[in-house]
Amino acid sequence: MSSTQPTRIATNKLKTNPNNPRTIRKDQLSRLVKSLREFPEMLEARPIVVDPDYVVLGGNMRLKAAQEAGLAQVPVYVATWEEAKAKEFVIKDNLAFGEWDWDMLANEWDAEELDEWGMPLPFSKDELVEMSNPNNAETEHPFAMELDRESNYVVLKFATDIDWIQAKTLLGLQTETARRSNGKPWSSGIGRVLDGPEAIKKLSNAG
């Protein structure tokens, strides 16, 4: 049986991998079961990968969910790889490459649906709803505002997108865009000086 040709195999013939390094919480499994019942075509697009002995190399959680969902058969790729390559696949298939654009998720996707689909959200659903508030929409303003010598300043640094999104929501920050002399965008970033007392008021109210 070729590793490039998908086939359908009874779920009771497939074996979960005892050495699978990935685990799933009970609530996450329940959501996956619900997803497969409502959207079984997901498995057609991403079949379970097994070795010639029908031990799962990729898709252990999907197999468990399919069995709990009562699916008699599932689409499967039978991979005839050597042991070293099979072990490599087990790890690489479970790696989460890349990062989520939380700003886009907050503005373009429904928070309730993201939660139901099992997205591991770093924010509460209420926070995501607030982030999608149209009053928080990004606008284009002068990128830099000159600092004067008579005032005191505090610079806040955010090393991660998640922290930055939280700060944008809490302080009402908007993306600032610098422009060339011809009016075209040059660069964008924080570039915004907040009124100190107003920022303190927002922080106090948030507490």
Rosetta constraint file for C-alpha pairs under 8 A:
AtomPair CA 1 CA 5 HARMONIC 7.56 0.50
AtomPair CA 1 CA 78 HARMONIC 6.69 0.50
AtomPair CA 2 CA 78 HARMONIC 6.47 0.50
AtomPair CA 2 CA 79 HARMONIC 6.96 0.50
AtomPair CA 2 CA 80 HARMONIC 7.12 0.50
AtomPair CA 3 CA 77 HARMONIC 5.75 0.50
AtomPair CA 3 CA 78 HARMONIC 4.80 0.50
AtomPair CA 3 CA 79 HARMONIC 4.13 0.50
AtomPair CA 3 CA 80 HARMONIC 5.85 0.50
AtomPair CA 4 CA 77 HARMONIC 6.78 0.50
AtomPair CA 4 CA 78 HARMONIC 7.70 0.50
AtomPair CA 4 CA 79 HARMONIC 7.61 0.50
AtomPair CA 5 CA 77 HARMONIC 6.42 0.50
AtomPair CA 5 CA 78 HARMONIC 7.70 0.50
AtomPair CA 6 CA 47 HARMONIC 7.47 0.50
AtomPair CA 6 CA 75 HARMONIC 6.44 0.50
AtomPair CA 6 CA 76 HARMONIC 5.43 0.50
AtomPair CA 6 CA 77 HARMONIC 4.76 0.50
AtomPair CA 6 CA 78 HARMONIC 7.33 0.50
AtomPair CA 7 CA 75 HARMONIC 5.58 0.50
AtomPair CA 7 CA 76 HARMONIC 5.33 0.50
AtomPair CA 7 CA 77 HARMONIC 6.55 0.50
AtomPair CA 8 CA 73 HARMONIC 6.03 0.50
AtomPair CA 8 CA 74 HARMONIC 5.36 0.50
AtomPair CA 8 CA 75 HARMONIC 4.45 0.50
AtomPair CA 8 CA 76 HARMONIC 5.76 0.50
AtomPair CA 9 CA 13 HARMONIC 7.15 0.50
AtomPair CA 9 CA 14 HARMONIC 7.69 0.50
AtomPair CA 9 CA 73 HARMONIC 5.26 0.50
AtomPair CA 9 CA 74 HARMONIC 5.76 0.50
AtomPair CA 9 CA 75 HARMONIC 6.60 0.50
AtomPair CA 9 CA 76 HARMONIC 6.61 0.50
AtomPair CA 10 CA 14 HARMONIC 7.11 0.50
AtomPair CA 10 CA 72 HARMONIC 5.61 0.50
AtomPair CA 10 CA 73 HARMONIC 4.19 0.50
AtomPair CA 10 CA 74 HARMONIC 6.56 0.50
AtomPair CA 11 CA 63 HARMONIC 7.24 0.50
AtomPair CA 11 CA 66 HARMONIC 7.63 0.50
AtomPair CA 11 CA 67 HARMONIC 6.45 0.50
AtomPair CA 11 CA 71 HARMONIC 7.23 0.50
AtomPair CA 11 CA 72 HARMONIC 5.75 0.50
AtomPair CA 11 CA 73 HARMONIC 5.21 0.50
AtomPair CA 11 CA 74 HARMONIC 6.37 0.50
AtomPair CA 12 CA 67 HARMONIC 7.88 0.50
AtomPair CA 12 CA 72 HARMONIC 7.71 0.50
AtomPair CA 13 CA 54 HARMONIC 7.10 0.50
AtomPair CA 14 CA 54 HARMONIC 5.12 0.50
AtomPair CA 14 CA 55 HARMONIC 6.16 0.50
AtomPair CA 14 CA 56 HARMONIC 7.03 0.50
AtomPair CA 15 CA 54 HARMONIC 6.03 0.50
AtomPair CA 15 CA 55 HARMONIC 4.67 0.50
AtomPair CA 15 CA 56 HARMONIC 6.03 0.50
AtomPair CA 16 CA 55 HARMONIC 5.87 0.50
AtomPair CA 16 CA 56 HARMONIC 5.29 0.50
AtomPair CA 16 CA 60 HARMONIC 5.60 0.50
AtomPair CA 16 CA 63 HARMONIC 7.54 0.50
AtomPair CA 17 CA 55 HARMONIC 5.76 0.50
AtomPair CA 17 CA 56 HARMONIC 5.38 0.50
AtomPair CA 17 CA 57 HARMONIC 6.73 0.50
AtomPair CA 17 CA 60 HARMONIC 6.90 0.50
AtomPair CA 20 CA 57 HARMONIC 7.91 0.50
AtomPair CA 20 CA 60 HARMONIC 7.70 0.50
AtomPair CA 20 CA 90 HARMONIC 7.22 0.50
AtomPair CA 21 CA 91 HARMONIC 7.62 0.50
AtomPair CA 22 CA 94 HARMONIC 6.94 0.50
AtomPair CA 23 CA 61 HARMONIC 7.91 0.50
AtomPair CA 24 CA 28 HARMONIC 6.26 0.50
AtomPair CA 24 CA 29 HARMONIC 6.33 0.50
AtomPair CA 24 CA 61 HARMONIC 7.11 0.50
AtomPair CA 25 CA 29 HARMONIC 6.20 0.50
AtomPair CA 26 CA 30 HARMONIC 6.21 0.50
AtomPair CA 27 CA 31 HARMONIC 6.37 0.50
AtomPair CA 28 CA 32 HARMONIC 6.27 0.50
AtomPair CA 28 CA 118 HARMONIC 6.17 0.50
AtomPair CA 29 CA 33 HARMONIC 6.15 0.50
AtomPair CA 29 CA 61 HARMONIC 7.31 0.50
AtomPair CA 29 CA 64 HARMONIC 7.99 0.50
AtomPair CA 29 CA 65 HARMONIC 6.37 0.50
AtomPair CA 30 CA 34 HARMONIC 6.25 0.50
AtomPair CA 30 CA 65 HARMONIC 7.57 0.50
AtomPair CA 31 CA 35 HARMONIC 6.14 0.50
AtomPair CA 31 CA 116 HARMONIC 6.62 0.50
AtomPair CA 31 CA 117 HARMONIC 6.57 0.50
AtomPair CA 31 CA 118 HARMONIC 6.17 0.50
AtomPair CA 32 CA 36 HARMONIC 6.21 0.50
AtomPair CA 32 CA 62 HARMONIC 7.39 0.50
AtomPair CA 32 CA 65 HARMONIC 6.03 0.50
AtomPair CA 32 CA 117 HARMONIC 7.45 0.50
AtomPair CA 32 CA 118 HARMONIC 7.28 0.50
AtomPair CA 33 CA 37 HARMONIC 6.26 0.50
AtomPair CA 33 CA 65 HARMONIC 4.62 0.50
AtomPair CA 33 CA 66 HARMONIC 6.57 0.50
AtomPair CA 33 CA 68 HARMONIC 6.58 0.50
AtomPair CA 33 CA 69 HARMONIC 5.51 0.50
AtomPair CA 34 CA 38 HARMONIC 6.22 0.50
AtomPair CA 34 CA 69 HARMONIC 7.49 0.50
AtomPair CA 35 CA 39 HARMONIC 5.60 0.50
AtomPair CA 35 CA 40 HARMONIC 7.48 0.50
AtomPair CA 35 CA 117 HARMONIC 6.96 0.50
AtomPair CA 36 CA 40 HARMONIC 4.61 0.50
AtomPair CA 36 CA 41 HARMONIC 7.83 0.50
AtomPair CA 36 CA 42 HARMONIC 7.04 0.50
AtomPair CA 36 CA 43 HARMONIC 7.83 0.50
AtomPair CA 36 CA 65 HARMONIC 7.33 0.50
AtomPair CA 36 CA 66 HARMONIC 6.78 0.50
AtomPair CA 36 CA 69 HARMONIC 7.00 0.50
AtomPair CA 37 CA 69 HARMONIC 6.10 0.50
AtomPair CA 40 CA 44 HARMONIC 7.54 0.50
AtomPair CA 41 CA 45 HARMONIC 6.63 0.50
AtomPair CA 42 CA 46 HARMONIC 6.33 0.50
AtomPair CA 43 CA 47 HARMONIC 5.18 0.50
AtomPair CA 43 CA 48 HARMONIC 7.51 0.50
AtomPair CA 43 CA 74 HARMONIC 7.01 0.50
AtomPair CA 43 CA 75 HARMONIC 6.40 0.50
AtomPair CA 44 CA 75 HARMONIC 6.00 0.50
AtomPair CA 47 CA 59 HARMONIC 7.85 0.50
AtomPair CA 47 CA 74 HARMONIC 7.41 0.50
AtomPair CA 47 CA 75 HARMONIC 4.93 0.50
AtomPair CA 47 CA 76 HARMONIC 4.93 0.50
AtomPair CA 47 CA 77 HARMONIC 6.31 0.50
AtomPair CA 48 CA 56 HARMONIC 7.13 0.50
AtomPair CA 48 CA 57 HARMONIC 7.89 0.50
AtomPair CA 48 CA 58 HARMONIC 5.92 0.50
AtomPair CA 48 CA 59 HARMONIC 4.99 0.50
AtomPair CA 48 CA 60 HARMONIC 7.83 0.50
AtomPair CA 48 CA 62 HARMONIC 7.46 0.50
AtomPair CA 48 CA 63 HARMONIC 7.37 0.50
AtomPair CA 48 CA 74 HARMONIC 7.61 0.50
AtomPair CA 48 CA 75 HARMONIC 6.42 0.50
AtomPair CA 48 CA 76 HARMONIC 4.73 0.50
AtomPair CA 48 CA 77 HARMONIC 6.13 0.50
AtomPair CA 49 CA 56 HARMONIC 5.90 0.50
AtomPair CA 49 CA 57 HARMONIC 5.47 0.50
AtomPair CA 49 CA 58 HARMONIC 4.91 0.50
AtomPair CA 49 CA 59 HARMONIC 6.49 0.50
AtomPair CA 49 CA 76 HARMONIC 5.75 0.50
AtomPair CA 49 CA 77 HARMONIC 4.74 0.50
AtomPair CA 49 CA 78 HARMONIC 6.03 0.50
AtomPair CA 49 CA 79 HARMONIC 6.71 0.50
AtomPair CA 50 CA 54 HARMONIC 5.12 0.50
AtomPair CA 50 CA 55 HARMONIC 5.21 0.50
AtomPair CA 50 CA 56 HARMONIC 4.21 0.50
AtomPair CA 50 CA 57 HARMONIC 5.07 0.50
AtomPair CA 50 CA 58 HARMONIC 6.85 0.50
AtomPair CA 50 CA 76 HARMONIC 7.01 0.50
AtomPair CA 50 CA 77 HARMONIC 6.19 0.50
AtomPair CA 50 CA 78 HARMONIC 5.02 0.50
AtomPair CA 50 CA 79 HARMONIC 5.97 0.50
AtomPair CA 51 CA 55 HARMONIC 5.49 0.50
AtomPair CA 51 CA 56 HARMONIC 6.57 0.50
AtomPair CA 51 CA 57 HARMONIC 6.71 0.50
AtomPair CA 51 CA 78 HARMONIC 5.48 0.50
AtomPair CA 51 CA 79 HARMONIC 5.09 0.50
AtomPair CA 51 CA 80 HARMONIC 6.18 0.50
AtomPair CA 51 CA 81 HARMONIC 7.56 0.50
AtomPair CA 51 CA 86 HARMONIC 7.93 0.50
AtomPair CA 52 CA 78 HARMONIC 6.00 0.50
AtomPair CA 52 CA 79 HARMONIC 6.66 0.50
AtomPair CA 52 CA 80 HARMONIC 6.28 0.50
AtomPair CA 54 CA 78 HARMONIC 7.44 0.50
AtomPair CA 56 CA 60 HARMONIC 6.03 0.50
AtomPair CA 57 CA 86 HARMONIC 6.95 0.50
AtomPair CA 57 CA 87 HARMONIC 7.94 0.50
AtomPair CA 57 CA 89 HARMONIC 7.11 0.50
AtomPair CA 57 CA 90 HARMONIC 5.40 0.50
AtomPair CA 58 CA 89 HARMONIC 7.59 0.50
AtomPair CA 58 CA 90 HARMONIC 6.05 0.50
AtomPair CA 58 CA 93 HARMONIC 6.32 0.50
AtomPair CA 58 CA 94 HARMONIC 7.84 0.50
AtomPair CA 59 CA 63 HARMONIC 6.11 0.50
AtomPair CA 60 CA 64 HARMONIC 6.33 0.50
AtomPair CA 61 CA 65 HARMONIC 6.11 0.50
AtomPair CA 62 CA 66 HARMONIC 5.93 0.50
AtomPair CA 63 CA 67 HARMONIC 6.14 0.50
AtomPair CA 64 CA 68 HARMONIC 6.25 0.50
AtomPair CA 65 CA 69 HARMONIC 5.92 0.50
AtomPair CA 66 CA 70 HARMONIC 6.30 0.50
AtomPair CA 66 CA 71 HARMONIC 5.39 0.50
AtomPair CA 66 CA 74 HARMONIC 7.61 0.50
AtomPair CA 67 CA 71 HARMONIC 5.77 0.50
AtomPair CA 67 CA 72 HARMONIC 7.45 0.50
AtomPair CA 81 CA 85 HARMONIC 6.03 0.50
AtomPair CA 81 CA 86 HARMONIC 5.85 0.50
AtomPair CA 82 CA 86 HARMONIC 6.25 0.50
AtomPair CA 83 CA 87 HARMONIC 6.18 0.50
AtomPair CA 84 CA 88 HARMONIC 6.22 0.50
AtomPair CA 85 CA 89 HARMONIC 6.15 0.50
AtomPair CA 86 CA 90 HARMONIC 6.36 0.50
AtomPair CA 87 CA 91 HARMONIC 6.71 0.50
AtomPair CA 88 CA 92 HARMONIC 6.17 0.50
AtomPair CA 89 CA 93 HARMONIC 5.63 0.50
AtomPair CA 90 CA 94 HARMONIC 6.65 0.50
AtomPair CA 91 CA 95 HARMONIC 6.50 0.50
AtomPair CA 100 CA 105 HARMONIC 7.90 0.50
AtomPair CA 101 CA 105 HARMONIC 6.30 0.50
AtomPair CA 102 CA 106 HARMONIC 5.97 0.50
AtomPair CA 102 CA 161 HARMONIC 7.46 0.50
AtomPair CA 102 CA 162 HARMONIC 6.99 0.50
AtomPair CA 102 CA 165 HARMONIC 7.59 0.50
AtomPair CA 103 CA 107 HARMONIC 6.34 0.50
AtomPair CA 103 CA 131 HARMONIC 7.80 0.50
AtomPair CA 103 CA 165 HARMONIC 6.61 0.50
AtomPair CA 104 CA 108 HARMONIC 5.61 0.50
AtomPair CA 104 CA 109 HARMONIC 7.60 0.50
AtomPair CA 105 CA 109 HARMONIC 5.14 0.50
AtomPair CA 105 CA 110 HARMONIC 7.92 0.50
AtomPair CA 106 CA 110 HARMONIC 7.52 0.50
AtomPair CA 106 CA 111 HARMONIC 7.11 0.50
AtomPair CA 106 CA 128 HARMONIC 5.34 0.50
AtomPair CA 106 CA 129 HARMONIC 7.08 0.50
AtomPair CA 106 CA 131 HARMONIC 5.69 0.50
AtomPair CA 106 CA 132 HARMONIC 5.27 0.50
AtomPair CA 107 CA 131 HARMONIC 6.77 0.50
AtomPair CA 107 CA 132 HARMONIC 4.45 0.50
AtomPair CA 107 CA 133 HARMONIC 7.84 0.50
AtomPair CA 108 CA 132 HARMONIC 7.70 0.50
AtomPair CA 109 CA 113 HARMONIC 7.74 0.50
AtomPair CA 109 CA 114 HARMONIC 7.25 0.50
AtomPair CA 110 CA 114 HARMONIC 6.26 0.50
AtomPair CA 111 CA 115 HARMONIC 6.25 0.50
AtomPair CA 111 CA 125 HARMONIC 5.73 0.50
AtomPair CA 111 CA 128 HARMONIC 6.00 0.50
AtomPair CA 111 CA 129 HARMONIC 6.41 0.50
AtomPair CA 112 CA 116 HARMONIC 6.24 0.50
AtomPair CA 112 CA 125 HARMONIC 6.80 0.50
AtomPair CA 113 CA 117 HARMONIC 6.00 0.50
AtomPair CA 114 CA 118 HARMONIC 6.51 0.50
AtomPair CA 114 CA 119 HARMONIC 5.41 0.50
AtomPair CA 115 CA 119 HARMONIC 5.56 0.50
AtomPair CA 115 CA 120 HARMONIC 7.50 0.50
AtomPair CA 115 CA 121 HARMONIC 7.25 0.50
AtomPair CA 115 CA 125 HARMONIC 7.61 0.50
AtomPair CA 122 CA 162 HARMONIC 7.66 0.50
AtomPair CA 123 CA 127 HARMONIC 5.90 0.50
AtomPair CA 123 CA 128 HARMONIC 6.47 0.50
AtomPair CA 124 CA 128 HARMONIC 6.46 0.50
AtomPair CA 125 CA 129 HARMONIC 6.21 0.50
AtomPair CA 126 CA 130 HARMONIC 6.22 0.50
AtomPair CA 127 CA 131 HARMONIC 6.17 0.50
AtomPair CA 128 CA 132 HARMONIC 6.34 0.50
AtomPair CA 129 CA 133 HARMONIC 6.54 0.50
AtomPair CA 130 CA 169 HARMONIC 7.40 0.50
AtomPair CA 131 CA 136 HARMONIC 6.69 0.50
AtomPair CA 131 CA 169 HARMONIC 5.99 0.50
AtomPair CA 132 CA 136 HARMONIC 7.02 0.50
AtomPair CA 132 CA 137 HARMONIC 7.91 0.50
AtomPair CA 133 CA 137 HARMONIC 7.33 0.50
AtomPair CA 136 CA 169 HARMONIC 7.14 0.50
AtomPair CA 136 CA 172 HARMONIC 6.64 0.50
AtomPair CA 136 CA 173 HARMONIC 7.71 0.50
AtomPair CA 136 CA 174 HARMONIC 7.07 0.50
AtomPair CA 137 CA 174 HARMONIC 7.21 0.50
AtomPair CA 138 CA 174 HARMONIC 5.17 0.50
AtomPair CA 138 CA 175 HARMONIC 5.50 0.50
AtomPair CA 139 CA 174 HARMONIC 6.31 0.50
AtomPair CA 139 CA 175 HARMONIC 6.25 0.50
AtomPair CA 139 CA 176 HARMONIC 7.00 0.50
AtomPair CA 140 CA 175 HARMONIC 6.70 0.50
AtomPair CA 140 CA 176 HARMONIC 5.36 0.50
AtomPair CA 140 CA 177 HARMONIC 5.32 0.50
AtomPair CA 141 CA 175 HARMONIC 7.82 0.50
AtomPair CA 141 CA 176 HARMONIC 5.14 0.50
AtomPair CA 141 CA 177 HARMONIC 5.87 0.50
AtomPair CA 141 CA 178 HARMONIC 7.52 0.50
AtomPair CA 142 CA 176 HARMONIC 6.21 0.50
AtomPair CA 142 CA 177 HARMONIC 6.07 0.50
AtomPair CA 142 CA 178 HARMONIC 5.70 0.50
AtomPair CA 142 CA 179 HARMONIC 7.79 0.50
AtomPair CA 143 CA 176 HARMONIC 4.84 0.50
AtomPair CA 143 CA 177 HARMONIC 4.88 0.50
AtomPair CA 143 CA 178 HARMONIC 4.49 0.50
AtomPair CA 143 CA 179 HARMONIC 7.98 0.50
AtomPair CA 143 CA 188 HARMONIC 6.83 0.50
AtomPair CA 143 CA 189 HARMONIC 7.25 0.50
AtomPair CA 143 CA 190 HARMONIC 7.58 0.50
AtomPair CA 143 CA 191 HARMONIC 5.05 0.50
AtomPair CA 143 CA 192 HARMONIC 7.00 0.50
AtomPair CA 144 CA 178 HARMONIC 7.43 0.50
AtomPair CA 144 CA 191 HARMONIC 5.02 0.50
AtomPair CA 144 CA 192 HARMONIC 6.58 0.50
AtomPair CA 145 CA 191 HARMONIC 7.08 0.50
AtomPair CA 145 CA 192 HARMONIC 6.66 0.50
AtomPair CA 145 CA 193 HARMONIC 6.63 0.50
AtomPair CA 147 CA 151 HARMONIC 7.90 0.50
AtomPair CA 158 CA 163 HARMONIC 5.97 0.50
AtomPair CA 158 CA 164 HARMONIC 5.56 0.50
AtomPair CA 159 CA 163 HARMONIC 7.27 0.50
AtomPair CA 159 CA 164 HARMONIC 7.70 0.50
AtomPair CA 160 CA 164 HARMONIC 6.36 0.50
AtomPair CA 161 CA 165 HARMONIC 6.07 0.50
AtomPair CA 162 CA 166 HARMONIC 6.32 0.50
AtomPair CA 163 CA 167 HARMONIC 6.23 0.50
AtomPair CA 164 CA 168 HARMONIC 6.11 0.50
AtomPair CA 165 CA 169 HARMONIC 6.21 0.50
AtomPair CA 166 CA 170 HARMONIC 6.04 0.50
AtomPair CA 167 CA 171 HARMONIC 5.78 0.50
AtomPair CA 167 CA 172 HARMONIC 7.77 0.50
AtomPair CA 167 CA 173 HARMONIC 7.39 0.50
AtomPair CA 168 CA 172 HARMONIC 5.35 0.50
AtomPair CA 168 CA 173 HARMONIC 4.43 0.50
AtomPair CA 168 CA 174 HARMONIC 6.72 0.50
AtomPair CA 169 CA 173 HARMONIC 6.72 0.50
AtomPair CA 170 CA 202 HARMONIC 7.13 0.50
AtomPair CA 170 CA 203 HARMONIC 7.41 0.50
AtomPair CA 170 CA 206 HARMONIC 7.43 0.50
AtomPair CA 171 CA 199 HARMONIC 6.48 0.50
AtomPair CA 171 CA 202 HARMONIC 6.48 0.50
AtomPair CA 171 CA 203 HARMONIC 7.63 0.50
AtomPair CA 173 CA 190 HARMONIC 7.98 0.50
AtomPair CA 173 CA 192 HARMONIC 7.85 0.50
AtomPair CA 174 CA 190 HARMONIC 7.59 0.50
AtomPair CA 175 CA 188 HARMONIC 6.71 0.50
AtomPair CA 175 CA 189 HARMONIC 5.95 0.50
AtomPair CA 175 CA 190 HARMONIC 6.00 0.50
AtomPair CA 176 CA 188 HARMONIC 5.47 0.50
AtomPair CA 176 CA 189 HARMONIC 5.60 0.50
AtomPair CA 176 CA 190 HARMONIC 5.97 0.50
AtomPair CA 176 CA 191 HARMONIC 6.08 0.50
AtomPair CA 176 CA 192 HARMONIC 7.10 0.50
AtomPair CA 177 CA 185 HARMONIC 6.54 0.50
AtomPair CA 177 CA 186 HARMONIC 7.11 0.50
AtomPair CA 177 CA 187 HARMONIC 5.72 0.50
AtomPair CA 177 CA 188 HARMONIC 4.22 0.50
AtomPair CA 177 CA 189 HARMONIC 6.70 0.50
AtomPair CA 178 CA 185 HARMONIC 6.03 0.50
AtomPair CA 178 CA 186 HARMONIC 5.36 0.50
AtomPair CA 178 CA 187 HARMONIC 5.35 0.50
AtomPair CA 178 CA 188 HARMONIC 6.10 0.50
AtomPair CA 179 CA 183 HARMONIC 5.44 0.50
AtomPair CA 179 CA 184 HARMONIC 5.47 0.50
AtomPair CA 179 CA 185 HARMONIC 4.48 0.50
AtomPair CA 179 CA 186 HARMONIC 4.87 0.50
AtomPair CA 179 CA 187 HARMONIC 7.19 0.50
AtomPair CA 180 CA 184 HARMONIC 5.49 0.50
AtomPair CA 180 CA 185 HARMONIC 6.29 0.50
AtomPair CA 180 CA 186 HARMONIC 5.74 0.50
AtomPair CA 194 CA 198 HARMONIC 7.58 0.50
AtomPair CA 194 CA 199 HARMONIC 6.69 0.50
AtomPair CA 195 CA 199 HARMONIC 6.20 0.50
AtomPair CA 196 CA 200 HARMONIC 6.25 0.50
AtomPair CA 197 CA 201 HARMONIC 6.19 0.50
AtomPair CA 198 CA 202 HARMONIC 6.39 0.50
AtomPair CA 199 CA 203 HARMONIC 6.23 0.50
AtomPair CA 200 CA 204 HARMONIC 6.03 0.50
AtomPair CA 201 CA 205 HARMONIC 6.16 0.50
AtomPair CA 202 CA 206 HARMONIC 6.15 0.50
AtomPair CA 203 CA 207 HARMONIC 6.44 0.50
